[in-house]
Amino acid sequence: MRIDVTSVTSPVEAARGLIDTAYRVYYTPTNTNHLLVTTENSRLLKFDAPTGKLIAEVRLSLLPNTRKI
């Protein structure tokens, strides 16, 4: 599977030159069938593994007591 994380970057971030890149990639157990990607810009992206569609996005910098993963 190939997922382009830069396509998930918001237009505002792209205009500021903040193109995101994958930092770590994890597969969840097969019963949930997700692909989790942490990015250089402190985001957690959850994709549907079979289709590659984005399911959820969490900004880790907005969560209390978080640090760079």
N, C-alpha and C positions, 0 to 999 in steps of 0.2 A: 504494500500500500504506500502511496505517496501523498502526503498532505503538505500544502504550501502554507506555512504559518503566516507569511507576510500578507496573504490575502485577507487575514482576519484583522489586520491593523486598521484602526479607524482612519477616516480621511484627515482628521485633525492631527493625529500622530504622524501620518505620512507627510503632511504639509510641513511639519516641524522637523522632518528628517529622522523620526523615531521608528524606523522599520524594525519590527520584532523578529527575533530568531529563536528557534527551539533551543532549550537548555538541557532538558531531560525528557525522555519519553517512557511511558509505562503502559503496559497492557493490563486491563483488569481481568478478573476471572471470566471464563467463557459464559457464565450465566448472565452477566451484565453486558459483556461484549462492547466495552468502551476502550478508547485510547485516551490517556491523559498526557498532556504536554505542558510542562512548565516552560516559561519563556524568559528571555533576558530582561524584559521589561516588567517582571514580577506579575505575570498573569498565569492562571491555571485554565487551560482549555480542555474541555471534554468533548470528544468526537465519538460518533457512532462508528465502530470499527469496520463493519461491512460496507457502509456507504461513504464514509469519510465526511459526513455532514456534521457541522458544529452543533452540539447540543447545549452547552453552557460555557460561560466565561466568567471567571472570578478574578478581580484585581486583588492580588495578595497584599499590595501596599495599603489597601483600605481596611484590612483586618487588623485588629489589635494584636500586639505582641508577635508580629511576623517578621521574619528576616529573609534575606536572600536564600533560596533553597539550594 
